[in-house]
Amino acid sequence: MDSTLPLHPLHSLLPLDRPFTPAMARAVGIERRRLERMLGEGHVRRLLRGVYAASSAPDTFDLRAAAAGLLLGGCDLAVDRTAGWIHGAGLRGPVHLDVLAPTRSQRTALGGRRHLIARDVASHAGVRVTTPLRTALDLGRLLAPGPALGAMDALLRGGTFTHTELLSELPRLTGHRGIAQLRLLAAQVEARSSGLAESVLRFHWQAANLPTPVPGMPVAAGHRLVRLSLGVERRQFGAVLAHQVSAEDLVALEGAGWRVVLLPEQRVLDGEPALWVHHLEREFHQHLLAQIEAEAG
């Protein structure tokens, strides 16, 4: 039977700021059953399959790189979704281990053959990973469009490369799988997006019967400054994720003549896009008609 756990079960047994494997936990007396119990109670979290960290450990590049390093061989290269996770690309769901090993053909489960050059690869504390720029190029062509744009936005937001640098890399990927999607998304990449849901919202808005929006638009409404996920200043129309505004913000926006569509984040991420896009289009055209009638009257 397991002994009673101390206030923090990892205290003095394993470092609280670095990842560990079940084997490392077992070496200090924490067996698998106890580790799973600690996971269920929220004392630890799973970073990758077979890699854990204390729940209090900050989610940083260093922590993620170290976690991947526990699973990678010294010459292995983290690519695609693993590289995106290490660089903080905001990918959803379980983290897949996408690796190029020097002993195998340069293929990955997600992206087929890979042709890398020296500037595509970085090394951090012994962990080899594709650079944020190369990772953006790969995820932009290999993931589904909405998540791909979200990953590219997040990587651009990291500030290690510019939009111009991203666009300048496109010619050398001619003929690669997914290049048509990559070219489309590369033109839309935006550092002003605050997260995946805003990126997915923008991707579907751009394809709809709606005017070109400004991402992350600040709007002065009365004595308040409200940030919209997307906004069209000329028509005073926009959309915002529900958790990003207060009821007072919405009242102030309405008083200033704006029509703002409130969308729950989960609806954007998991709902049927055609439904909420149709809602956006209907709201915009009703607002536009009301403006035209007011201008004519």
BALOBA-1460 file (C-alpha; in Angstrom, 3 decimals):
// residues 297
<rec num="1" residu="m" x="0.000" y="0.000" z="0.000"/>
<rec num="2" residu="d" x="1.334" y="3.476" z="-0.896"/>
<rec num="3" residu="s" x="2.565" y="5.586" z="1.980"/>
<rec num="4" residu="t" x="1.000" y="8.938" z="2.734"/>
<rec num="5" residu="l" x="2.244" y="11.619" z="0.359"/>
<rec num="6" residu="p" x="3.923" y="14.756" z="1.751"/>
<rec num="7" residu="l" x="2.510" y="18.203" z="1.001"/>
<rec num="8" residu="h" x="4.431" y="18.198" z="-2.280"/>
<rec num="9" residu="p" x="5.206" y="14.596" z="-3.242"/>
<rec num="10" residu="l" x="8.219" y="15.585" z="-5.368"/>
<rec num="11" residu="h" x="9.861" y="17.793" z="-2.754"/>
<rec num="12" residu="s" x="13.465" y="16.655" z="-2.116"/>
<rec num="13" residu="l" x="12.940" y="13.640" z="-4.385"/>
<rec num="14" residu="l" x="13.010" y="15.145" z="-7.873"/>
<rec num="15" residu="p" x="13.754" y="18.707" z="-9.044"/>
<rec num="16" residu="l" x="10.618" y="20.804" z="-9.334"/>
<rec num="17" residu="d" x="11.835" y="22.810" z="-12.337"/>
<rec num="18" residu="r" x="12.999" y="20.034" z="-14.695"/>
<rec num="19" residu="p" x="11.233" y="17.171" z="-16.487"/>
<rec num="20" residu="f" x="11.680" y="13.532" z="-15.574"/>
<rec num="21" residu="t" x="10.795" y="10.060" z="-16.819"/>
<rec num="22" residu="p" x="9.113" y="7.229" z="-14.901"/>
<rec num="23" residu="a" x="12.539" y="5.561" z="-14.675"/>
<rec num="24" residu="m" x="13.984" y="8.682" z="-13.038"/>
<rec num="25" residu="a" x="11.047" y="8.760" z="-10.611"/>
<rec num="26" residu="r" x="11.464" y="5.066" z="-9.834"/>
<rec num="27" residu="a" x="15.148" y="5.631" z="-9.060"/>
<rec num="28" residu="v" x="14.143" y="7.884" z="-6.137"/>
<rec num="29" residu="g" x="11.395" y="5.588" z="-4.906"/>
<rec num="30" residu="i" x="8.341" y="6.825" z="-6.813"/>
<rec num="31" residu="e" x="6.797" y="3.779" z="-8.510"/>
<rec num="32" residu="r" x="4.502" y="3.956" z="-11.533"/>
<rec num="33" residu="r" x="1.314" y="3.564" z="-9.493"/>
<rec num="34" residu="r" x="2.286" y="6.433" z="-7.213"/>
<rec num="35" residu="l" x="3.290" y="8.584" z="-10.196"/>
<rec num="36" residu="e" x="-0.117" y="8.013" z="-11.825"/>
<rec num="37" residu="r" x="-1.789" y="8.931" z="-8.547"/>
<rec num="38" residu="m" x="0.207" y="12.151" z="-8.394"/>
<rec num="39" residu="l" x="-0.809" y="12.864" z="-11.990"/>
<rec num="40" residu="g" x="-4.481" y="12.351" z="-11.164"/>
<rec num="41" residu="e" x="-4.221" y="14.619" z="-8.124"/>
<rec num="42" residu="g" x="-2.583" y="17.384" z="-10.134"/>
<rec num="43" residu="h" x="0.840" y="17.303" z="-8.481"/>
<rec num="44" residu="v" x="2.525" y="16.501" z="-11.804"/>
<rec num="45" residu="r" x="1.600" y="16.937" z="-15.463"/>
<rec num="46" residu="r" x="2.478" y="14.903" z="-18.534"/>
<rec num="47" residu="l" x="4.574" y="16.849" z="-21.053"/>
<rec num="48" residu="l" x="5.194" y="14.081" z="-23.569"/>
<rec num="49" residu="r" x="4.420" y="10.395" z="-23.580"/>
<rec num="50" residu="g" x="6.797" y="9.099" z="-20.926"/>
<rec num="51" residu="v" x="7.926" y="12.532" z="-19.681"/>
<rec num="52" residu="y" x="6.491" y="14.422" z="-16.701"/>
<rec num="53" residu="a" x="7.112" y="17.604" z="-14.731"/>
<rec num="54" residu="a" x="5.866" y="19.102" z="-11.491"/>
<rec num="55" residu="s" x="2.675" y="21.067" z="-12.062"/>
<rec num="56" residu="s" x="4.381" y="24.138" z="-10.628"/>
<rec num="57" residu="a" x="7.176" y="24.047" z="-13.231"/>
<rec num="58" residu="p" x="6.787" y="27.014" z="-15.617"/>
<rec num="59" residu="d" x="5.953" y="26.181" z="-19.222"/>
<rec num="60" residu="t" x="9.099" y="27.517" z="-20.895"/>
<rec num="61" residu="f" x="11.182" y="26.763" z="-23.965"/>
<rec num="62" residu="d" x="13.904" y="25.347" z="-21.703"/>
<rec num="63" residu="l" x="11.482" y="22.954" z="-19.996"/>
<rec num="64" residu="r" x="9.988" y="21.740" z="-23.288"/>
<rec num="65" residu="a" x="13.398" y="21.303" z="-24.910"/>
<rec num="66" residu="a" x="14.652" y="19.355" z="-21.905"/>
<rec num="67" residu="a" x="11.560" y="17.141" z="-22.021"/>
<rec num="68" residu="a" x="12.139" y="16.323" z="-25.686"/>
<rec num="69" residu="g" x="15.806" y="15.695" z="-24.920"/>
<rec num="70" residu="l" x="14.855" y="12.871" z="-22.550"/>
<rec num="71" residu="l" x="13.323" y="10.991" z="-25.484"/>
<rec num="72" residu="l" x="15.615" y="11.970" z="-28.353"/>
<rec num="73" residu="g" x="18.914" y="10.382" z="-29.208"/>
<rec num="74" residu="g" x="21.896" y="12.708" z="-29.253"/>
<rec num="75" residu="c" x="21.818" y="12.979" z="-33.058"/>
<rec num="76" residu="d" x="18.036" y="12.944" z="-33.494"/>
<rec num="77" residu="l" x="16.318" y="16.090" z="-34.759"/>
<rec num="78" residu="a" x="12.938" y="17.276" z="-33.471"/>
<rec num="79" residu="v" x="10.749" y="18.474" z="-36.362"/>
<rec num="80" residu="d" x="7.130" y="19.329" z="-37.216"/>
<rec num="81" residu="r" x="4.712" y="19.038" z="-34.272"/>
<rec num="82" residu="t" x="7.455" y="18.270" z="-31.742"/>
<rec num="83" residu="a" x="9.462" y="21.286" z="-32.876"/>
<rec num="84" residu="g" x="6.296" y="23.400" z="-32.822"/>
<rec num="85" residu="w" x="5.590" y="22.325" z="-29.254"/>
<rec num="86" residu="i" x="9.156" y="23.087" z="-28.149"/>
<rec num="87" residu="h" x="8.941" y="26.572" z="-29.700"/>
<rec num="88" residu="g" x="5.522" y="27.286" z="-28.147"/>
<rec num="89" residu="a" x="3.395" y="27.152" z="-31.298"/>
<rec num="90" residu="g" x="0.177" y="26.585" z="-29.327"/>
<rec num="91" residu="l" x="-0.738" y="23.221" z="-30.867"/>
<rec num="92" residu="r" x="-3.763" y="21.421" z="-29.455"/>
<rec num="93" residu="g" x="-4.040" y="17.843" z="-28.317"/>
<rec num="94" residu="p" x="-1.340" y="15.320" z="-27.412"/>
<rec num="95" residu="v" x="2.194" y="16.162" z="-28.481"/>
<rec num="96" residu="h" x="3.403" y="13.831" z="-31.204"/>
<rec num="97" residu="l" x="7.054" y="12.813" z="-31.343"/>
<rec num="98" residu="d" x="8.133" y="13.812" z="-34.862"/>
<rec num="99" residu="v" x="11.813" y="13.022" z="-35.233"/>
<rec num="100" residu="l" x="14.418" y="12.693" z="-37.948"/>
<rec num="101" residu="a" x="17.100" y="10.176" z="-37.057"/>
<rec num="102" residu="p" x="20.404" y="10.113" z="-38.960"/>
<rec num="103" residu="t" x="20.248" y="6.340" z="-39.321"/>
<rec num="104" residu="r" x="16.990" y="6.465" z="-41.283"/>
<rec num="105" residu="s" x="15.805" y="8.076" z="-44.482"/>
<rec num="106" residu="q" x="14.776" y="11.679" z="-43.868"/>
<rec num="107" residu="r" x="11.071" y="10.983" z="-43.556"/>
<rec num="108" residu="t" x="8.561" y="11.872" z="-40.863"/>
<rec num="109" residu="a" x="5.108" y="10.538" z="-40.133"/>
<rec num="110" residu="l" x="3.541" y="13.921" z="-40.829"/>
<rec num="111" residu="g" x="5.526" y="15.346" z="-43.678"/>
<rec num="112" residu="g" x="7.209" y="12.765" z="-45.877"/>
<rec num="113" residu="r" x="10.729" y="13.460" z="-47.087"/>
<rec num="114" residu="r" x="12.608" y="16.403" z="-45.630"/>
<rec num="115" residu="h" x="15.364" y="18.452" z="-47.229"/>
<rec num="116" residu="l" x="17.081" y="20.568" z="-44.598"/>
<rec num="117" residu="i" x="20.023" y="22.929" z="-44.775"/>
<rec num="118" residu="a" x="22.295" y="24.150" z="-42.003"/>
<rec num="119" residu="r" x="20.265" y="27.268" z="-41.174"/>
<rec num="120" residu="d" x="17.128" y="25.148" z="-40.644"/>
<rec num="121" residu="v" x="18.564" y="23.510" z="-37.517"/>
<rec num="122" residu="a" x="19.342" y="24.865" z="-34.059"/>
<rec num="123" residu="s" x="20.784" y="23.184" z="-30.984"/>
<rec num="124" residu="h" x="19.874" y="23.973" z="-27.384"/>
<rec num="125" residu="a" x="21.428" y="22.169" z="-24.425"/>
<rec num="126" residu="g" x="22.192" y="19.198" z="-26.632"/>
<rec num="127" residu="v" x="18.712" y="19.060" z="-28.191"/>
<rec num="128" residu="r" x="18.567" y="19.502" z="-31.969"/>
<rec num="129" residu="v" x="15.383" y="21.081" z="-33.316"/>
<rec num="130" residu="t" x="14.290" y="22.857" z="-36.471"/>
<rec num="131" residu="t" x="14.377" y="26.642" z="-36.044"/>
<rec num="132" residu="p" x="11.130" y="28.565" z="-35.464"/>
<rec num="133" residu="l" x="11.252" y="29.768" z="-39.086"/>
<rec num="134" residu="r" x="11.718" y="26.302" z="-40.572"/>
<rec num="135" residu="t" x="9.116" y="24.897" z="-38.174"/>
<rec num="136" residu="a" x="6.614" y="27.552" z="-39.325"/>
<rec num="137" residu="l" x="7.240" y="26.566" z="-42.945"/>
<rec num="138" residu="d" x="6.724" y="22.873" z="-42.214"/>
<rec num="139" residu="l" x="3.630" y="23.234" z="-40.024"/>
<rec num="140" residu="g" x="2.160" y="25.725" z="-42.495"/>
<rec num="141" residu="r" x="2.166" y="23.129" z="-45.230"/>
<rec num="142" residu="l" x="1.465" y="19.953" z="-43.259"/>
<rec num="143" residu="l" x="-1.234" y="20.730" z="-40.664"/>
<rec num="144" residu="a" x="-4.891" y="21.457" z="-41.426"/>
<rec num="145" residu="p" x="-5.251" y="25.115" z="-42.518"/>
<rec num="146" residu="g" x="-6.709" y="26.622" z="-39.324"/>
<rec num="147" residu="p" x="-4.236" y="25.041" z="-36.886"/>
<rec num="148" residu="a" x="-1.441" y="25.651" z="-39.400"/>
<rec num="149" residu="l" x="-2.154" y="29.386" z="-39.462"/>
<rec num="150" residu="g" x="-2.379" y="29.398" z="-35.658"/>
<rec num="151" residu="a" x="1.044" y="27.756" z="-35.368"/>
<rec num="152" residu="m" x="2.583" y="30.168" z="-37.880"/>
<rec num="153" residu="d" x="1.065" y="33.167" z="-36.087"/>
<rec num="154" residu="a" x="2.449" y="31.958" z="-32.750"/>
<rec num="155" residu="l" x="5.922" y="31.324" z="-34.148"/>
<rec num="156" residu="l" x="6.009" y="34.746" z="-35.826"/>
<rec num="157" residu="r" x="4.818" y="36.278" z="-32.545"/>
<rec num="158" residu="g" x="7.912" y="34.782" z="-30.913"/>
<rec num="159" residu="g" x="9.975" y="37.421" z="-32.683"/>
<rec num="160" residu="t" x="12.847" y="35.272" z="-33.998"/>
<rec num="161" residu="f" x="12.000" y="35.916" z="-37.661"/>
<rec num="162" residu="t" x="10.050" y="38.451" z="-39.686"/>
<rec num="163" residu="h" x="7.157" y="38.072" z="-42.094"/>
<rec num="164" residu="t" x="9.487" y="39.089" z="-44.927"/>
<rec num="165" residu="e" x="11.945" y="36.353" z="-43.970"/>
<rec num="166" residu="l" x="9.118" y="33.817" z="-43.960"/>
<rec num="167" residu="l" x="7.985" y="34.828" z="-47.446"/>
<rec num="168" residu="s" x="11.550" y="34.777" z="-48.780"/>
<rec num="169" residu="e" x="11.873" y="31.076" z="-47.909"/>
<rec num="170" residu="l" x="8.907" y="29.963" z="-50.033"/>
<rec num="171" residu="p" x="10.733" y="29.554" z="-53.375"/>
<rec num="172" residu="r" x="13.070" y="26.857" z="-52.067"/>
<rec num="173" residu="l" x="10.117" y="24.741" z="-50.972"/>
<rec num="174" residu="t" x="8.608" y="24.647" z="-54.464"/>
<rec num="175" residu="g" x="7.502" y="21.100" z="-55.198"/>
<rec num="176" residu="h" x="7.240" y="20.101" z="-51.537"/>
<rec num="177" residu="r" x="4.067" y="18.590" z="-50.186"/>
<rec num="178" residu="g" x="1.544" y="21.267" z="-49.123"/>
<rec num="179" residu="i" x="3.325" y="24.186" z="-50.792"/>
<rec num="180" residu="a" x="0.082" y="25.605" z="-52.236"/>
<rec num="181" residu="q" x="-1.440" y="25.829" z="-48.743"/>
<rec num="182" residu="l" x="1.793" y="27.273" z="-47.358"/>
<rec num="183" residu="r" x="1.808" y="30.067" z="-49.946"/>
<rec num="184" residu="l" x="-1.816" y="30.917" z="-49.107"/>
<rec num="185" residu="l" x="-1.222" y="30.977" z="-45.354"/>
<rec num="186" residu="a" x="2.138" y="32.744" z="-45.496"/>
<rec num="187" residu="a" x="0.409" y="35.799" z="-46.950"/>
<rec num="188" residu="q" x="-2.009" y="35.831" z="-43.980"/>
<rec num="189" residu="v" x="0.377" y="35.267" z="-41.066"/>
<rec num="190" residu="e" x="-0.097" y="37.826" z="-38.287"/>
<rec num="191" residu="a" x="1.777" y="38.413" z="-35.047"/>
<rec num="192" residu="r" x="-1.210" y="40.391" z="-33.696"/>
<rec num="193" residu="s" x="-3.261" y="37.231" z="-33.238"/>
<rec num="194" residu="s" x="-3.468" y="36.398" z="-29.530"/>
<rec num="195" residu="g" x="-3.842" y="32.637" z="-29.899"/>
<rec num="196" residu="l" x="-5.111" y="29.686" z="-31.895"/>
<rec num="197" residu="a" x="-8.811" y="30.586" z="-31.727"/>
<rec num="198" residu="e" x="-8.187" y="34.069" z="-33.143"/>
<rec num="199" residu="s" x="-6.095" y="32.571" z="-35.936"/>
<rec num="200" residu="v" x="-8.817" y="30.064" z="-36.839"/>
<rec num="201" residu="l" x="-11.412" y="32.847" z="-36.709"/>
<rec num="202" residu="r" x="-9.315" y="34.980" z="-39.044"/>
<rec num="203" residu="f" x="-8.706" y="32.116" z="-41.480"/>
<rec num="204" residu="h" x="-12.425" y="31.471" z="-41.962"/>
<rec num="205" residu="w" x="-13.321" y="35.191" z="-41.963"/>
<rec num="206" residu="q" x="-10.859" y="35.781" z="-44.823"/>
<rec num="207" residu="a" x="-12.615" y="33.127" z="-46.918"/>
<rec num="208" residu="a" x="-16.112" y="34.492" z="-46.183"/>
<rec num="209" residu="n" x="-18.180" y="37.250" z="-47.773"/>
<rec num="210" residu="l" x="-16.786" y="39.821" z="-45.359"/>
<rec num="211" residu="p" x="-14.479" y="42.850" z="-45.673"/>
<rec num="212" residu="t" x="-10.797" y="42.532" z="-44.779"/>
<rec num="213" residu="p" x="-10.430" y="42.925" z="-40.997"/>
<rec num="214" residu="v" x="-7.701" y="44.297" z="-38.747"/>
<rec num="215" residu="p" x="-6.487" y="41.691" z="-36.208"/>
<rec num="216" residu="g" x="-6.353" y="42.746" z="-32.582"/>
<rec num="217" residu="m" x="-7.999" y="46.096" z="-33.301"/>
<rec num="218" residu="p" x="-8.187" y="48.506" z="-30.319"/>
<rec num="219" residu="v" x="-11.458" y="50.442" z="-30.272"/>
<rec num="220" residu="a" x="-12.172" y="53.521" z="-28.175"/>
<rec num="221" residu="a" x="-15.677" y="53.134" z="-26.784"/>
<rec num="222" residu="g" x="-16.620" y="55.886" z="-24.356"/>
<rec num="223" residu="h" x="-13.913" y="55.929" z="-21.707"/>
<rec num="224" residu="r" x="-12.895" y="52.336" z="-22.490"/>
<rec num="225" residu="l" x="-10.342" y="50.894" z="-24.887"/>
<rec num="226" residu="v" x="-11.572" y="47.509" z="-26.073"/>
<rec num="227" residu="r" x="-9.524" y="45.045" z="-28.117"/>
<rec num="228" residu="l" x="-11.449" y="43.201" z="-30.844"/>
<rec num="229" residu="s" x="-10.227" y="39.898" z="-32.220"/>
<rec num="230" residu="l" x="-11.060" y="41.247" z="-35.682"/>
<rec num="231" residu="g" x="-12.474" y="44.622" z="-36.628"/>
<rec num="232" residu="v" x="-13.529" y="46.665" z="-39.652"/>
<rec num="233" residu="e" x="-13.246" y="50.298" z="-38.592"/>
<rec num="234" residu="r" x="-15.023" y="51.856" z="-41.579"/>
<rec num="235" residu="r" x="-18.157" y="49.802" z="-40.931"/>
<rec num="236" residu="q" x="-17.794" y="49.606" z="-37.127"/>
<rec num="237" residu="f" x="-18.150" y="45.865" z="-37.209"/>
<rec num="238" residu="g" x="-16.085" y="43.206" z="-35.507"/>
<rec num="239" residu="a" x="-15.870" y="39.914" z="-33.683"/>
<rec num="240" residu="v" x="-14.381" y="39.023" z="-30.327"/>
<rec num="241" residu="l" x="-13.898" y="35.838" z="-28.336"/>
<rec num="242" residu="a" x="-16.310" y="35.693" z="-25.424"/>
<rec num="243" residu="h" x="-13.696" y="35.417" z="-22.658"/>
<rec num="244" residu="q" x="-11.851" y="38.517" z="-23.854"/>
<rec num="245" residu="v" x="-14.511" y="41.138" z="-23.145"/>
<rec num="246" residu="s" x="-16.815" y="42.116" z="-20.319"/>
<rec num="247" residu="a" x="-20.490" y="43.011" z="-20.433"/>
<rec num="248" residu="e" x="-19.461" y="46.622" z="-19.811"/>
<rec num="249" residu="d" x="-17.167" y="46.496" z="-22.856"/>
<rec num="250" residu="l" x="-20.022" y="45.319" z="-25.057"/>
<rec num="251" residu="v" x="-22.369" y="48.028" z="-23.796"/>
<rec num="252" residu="a" x="-19.701" y="50.670" z="-24.468"/>
<rec num="253" residu="l" x="-19.098" y="49.353" z="-27.989"/>
<rec num="254" residu="e" x="-22.810" y="49.364" z="-28.781"/>
<rec num="255" residu="g" x="-23.089" y="52.904" z="-27.468"/>
<rec num="256" residu="a" x="-20.278" y="53.945" z="-29.786"/>
<rec num="257" residu="g" x="-22.125" y="52.529" z="-32.812"/>
<rec num="258" residu="w" x="-20.308" y="49.216" z="-33.136"/>
<rec num="259" residu="r" x="-21.865" y="45.851" z="-33.811"/>
<rec num="260" residu="v" x="-19.627" y="43.162" z="-32.353"/>
<rec num="261" residu="v" x="-20.308" y="39.444" z="-32.654"/>
<rec num="262" residu="l" x="-19.409" y="37.492" z="-29.519"/>
<rec num="263" residu="l" x="-18.073" y="33.984" z="-30.241"/>
<rec num="264" residu="p" x="-17.194" y="31.354" z="-27.605"/>
<rec num="265" residu="e" x="-13.656" y="30.075" z="-28.108"/>
<rec num="266" residu="q" x="-14.773" y="26.435" z="-28.110"/>
<rec num="267" residu="r" x="-17.311" y="27.156" z="-30.838"/>
<rec num="268" residu="v" x="-14.559" y="28.578" z="-33.036"/>
<rec num="269" residu="l" x="-12.184" y="25.709" z="-32.340"/>
<rec num="270" residu="d" x="-14.595" y="22.776" z="-32.292"/>
<rec num="271" residu="g" x="-17.837" y="23.954" z="-33.907"/>
<rec num="272" residu="e" x="-18.844" y="23.737" z="-37.538"/>
<rec num="273" residu="p" x="-17.217" y="26.780" z="-39.201"/>
<rec num="274" residu="a" x="-19.957" y="27.133" z="-41.797"/>
<rec num="275" residu="l" x="-22.491" y="27.853" z="-39.044"/>
<rec num="276" residu="w" x="-20.649" y="30.590" z="-37.189"/>
<rec num="277" residu="v" x="-19.292" y="32.095" z="-40.408"/>
<rec num="278" residu="h" x="-22.860" y="32.342" z="-41.718"/>
<rec num="279" residu="h" x="-23.789" y="34.059" z="-38.448"/>
<rec num="280" residu="l" x="-20.972" y="36.577" z="-38.951"/>
<rec num="281" residu="e" x="-22.027" y="37.273" z="-42.539"/>
<rec num="282" residu="r" x="-25.672" y="37.761" z="-41.547"/>
<rec num="283" residu="e" x="-24.766" y="40.118" z="-38.705"/>
<rec num="284" residu="f" x="-22.465" y="42.152" z="-40.937"/>
<rec num="285" residu="h" x="-24.956" y="42.567" z="-43.749"/>
<rec num="286" residu="q" x="-27.770" y="43.497" z="-41.362"/>
<rec num="287" residu="h" x="-25.484" y="46.096" z="-39.792"/>
<rec num="288" residu="l" x="-24.405" y="47.349" z="-43.211"/>
<rec num="289" residu="l" x="-28.030" y="47.705" z="-44.349"/>
<rec num="290" residu="a" x="-28.895" y="49.665" z="-41.184"/>
<rec num="291" residu="q" x="-25.937" y="51.992" z="-41.812"/>
<rec num="292" residu="i" x="-26.933" y="52.575" z="-45.441"/>
<rec num="293" residu="e" x="-30.524" y="53.334" z="-44.457"/>
<rec num="294" residu="a" x="-29.316" y="55.759" z="-41.769"/>
<rec num="295" residu="e" x="-27.024" y="57.508" z="-44.248"/>
<rec num="296" residu="a" x="-29.859" y="57.771" z="-46.808"/>
<rec num="297" residu="g" x="-32.426" y="59.037" z="-44.304"/>
